[in-house]
């Protein structure tokens, strides 16, 4: 099923390549809608706020992820599951990026 409504930002890929930028976008949009507290630990939110956040999160993830997490109705649980699944990228990508930067920097020197 294709997303008919236009997305505010790109959806989270099934591979999680864009997780870091997606997470920042989601936090900003949930804060602007006044439902950021629904993804935080120990929240005591109204069901209406949880439903708004849940719809927003499901709308901005890949179709296969939507299918996988279709039974998850609590935005906090969904947020925590996605974080456990994709948040390791900082540990994987950062050392590689630093190494590439160091190699690139040394290539610029003329001897």
Order of alpha helices (4+ residues) and beta strands (2+ residues): alpha-alpha-alpha-alpha-alpha
